[in-house]
Amino acid sequence: MGISESLGGRFPFLDALEKEWEPVARGALIAALAFYAILIGNAVLHGTLFQWFDLVFVPIHEGGHLLFGYFGQWLMVAGGTFLQLFVPFALAAYFVFKRQLLGTAFCAFFFFEQFLPIGIYMADARCQCLQYVTVGDPELAEHDWFYLFSHAGVLEHDSQIGTFFRFLGWVGMLGTIAWFAWRSWRKT
C-alpha cells in the first residue's frame, strides 16, 4: 500500500497495512461467493428469503438510541442509524488491520447491505407506513427519519434521499464482492 515513513512514524498502527493479506483457500472463496450471491438474490427480492439477517441489526440500532440518548434528542434519534452502520464498519476496519480478507469482505458487505433497509426507512419518513420496533412506549415513539428530515428541512425529499442511500448500498455491496473476488483470486 505504501504508507509513508513520516505517517507510519506518527501512527505506528498503520504499519500493519504494509503486510500482505492472508490468502483465502479456493474452496472458501467459492463458498463465500455463493453466500454473497444468495444475499444479493435476497436483496433483489426485498429481503423475503432471509429477513433474519437484518433482524440482527435491530438491537444494534435500538442500542444506538439508548447509547446516544445522553447527548440530546437529535443525537439520540440519529444514534440508532449511526451505530447500525458503525458496528460493521468498525469490524471491517479491524479485519483490514488483521489483513483478513474473509472478515473484511463480510463486514464491509453488511455495512453496505444496511444501506438498503435504512434507505427504505428514510423513504418512509412522510408516509410512516412501515411497522417498526422501538425501545420503550410505542405510543411515544417518533419515526427517526421524519424527525431528522423535518429538523434538516428536507422532509419533502425523503424518497429521493432513501433511493440514493439504497443506490449507495448496492454499489457498495457489489463493489465489496468484486474487490473480494479479485483480491482473493490473485492469492489462490
N, C-alpha and C positions, 0 to 999 in steps of 0.2 A: 504494500500500500504506500509505503514511503513517507513515514512520519518524520518531519524534520528534527534535527538534533535539538534545536532550541525549544521546540514544542515538547519533544519527548523528555527533555531535561526538566521542564517545568511541571509536566504531568506524566510521571513515570508509568502510570497505569496504561497509557496509550501504547507502550512498548509491546503489549500483548497483541496489538493489531498488526505487528510485523510478522507474527508467526503464521504458518500455513494452516489452512482449515483442515480439520480432521477428515479423513476420507469417509465416504459413505459406500457401503457394500452395494453391489449391483442389485441384490435381492431387496435390500432396504429401500433403495432408490425406486424400484418398480412398485413396491408396496406403498411407499409414500405418494408416488404419482397417482396410483389408483385411488388412494384415500382422498387426495385433492380433487380428482375427477368426480368422485361421489359427492364431495362437498360442493363443488361448483354446480353439479346437477341439482343438488338440494336447493342451492340459492336460486337457480333458474326457476325452480318450482315454488319459490317463495317460502322455503323452509318447511314444506309439508312432509318431507321424508324424515328429517332429523331435527325436530324443533327443540329437543333437549339440549343441543349444543348452545343455543342462545340462552337457555334457561340457566346455564352455568354462570352467565354474566349478570343475571338479575340480582343475586345477593351482593355482588361486587358493586353494581350500580346503586342499589339502595344503601349499601355501606358508605358509599361516597357522599350521599346526602347527610348521613349521620356524622361522618368524619368532618366534613366541611361546614356543618351546621354551627360550629363555634365561631365562624368568621363572617356571619351575617347572612341575610336571606338570599342575596344574589349568588354568593359563592356556594351556599348550601344547595341551591337548585342546580347550578352548573356542576357541582362536585360529583353528582351521580354519573354524568356522562364522562367527566374528566377521569374518574377512577376506572370506569368501564374501559376506557382507551389506554390509560396509563399502565394498568397491570400487564396486558400482553406486550405493550411497548417496552416496559422495563425488563420483562422476562426475555424478550428478543435481544435487548442490549446486553443482558447478562450472557446469553449464549454466544453473541458476537465476540465478547471478550474471552470466552472459553474456546472460541474457534470451532464450535459445533454446528455444522450445517443443519442437521435434522431439527434441533431445538430452535435455532434461529428462524428457519423457514416456518416451522409450526406456529411459533408465537407471532411472527410477522403476519402470517396468513390470517390468524384470528384477530390481530389488531385491525387489519383492513376489513375482515368479514364483519366486524362490529359496526362498520360504517353503514351497512345495509339496514339493520333494524333501527339504528339511530336516525338514518335518513327518513325511514318510514314514520318514525315518531315526530321528527321535525315537520314533515309534510302534513301531519295531523293536527298541528297547533290550532288552527282556526276551527276545524270540524270537531275535534276532540271525540272522535268516533271509536278510537281504539280502547279496548279494555286493558287497563294497566294495573300493575302491582304497586303498592305503597307501604311504607312503614308508618304505623300509627293509624289514626282515624281516617278512613277513606272519605268521609264527608268533608274533611278539612283539606284534602289533597288538591293540589293545583297541577295542571299539566305543565311539565317542565318547560317545554318549548313555547307554549303560549306565554308563560311568564317571561322567559328570556327574550323572545322575539318582540313582545309588547314593550319591554323596557328598552330594547335596542331600536325600536321604531321600524322594524322590518316584518311585522306580522303578516302583512299582505303578500309577502314573498316566501311564505313558508313552503309552498310546493316546489318552487324553483330551488330554494336552498336545500331542501330534502333530496330532490333529484340530483343536484350537483354532488351532494355528500355521497349518495349511492353510487354515482359515477366514479368518484374517487375510490370508493371501496372496491368496485370491480377492477379498476386499473391496478390498484394495489395488490389485490388477490392474484390476478393473472400475472402481474409483474413478479410477484414473490415466487410463484410456481416456476415461471420461466427462468428466473435467476437461480433458484434451487436446482432445477434440472441441468442448466448449463454448468453451474459450478460443480455439481456432483459428477456429471458425465466426464468432465475434464480430469477428474481424480480417480475414476474407476478403471 
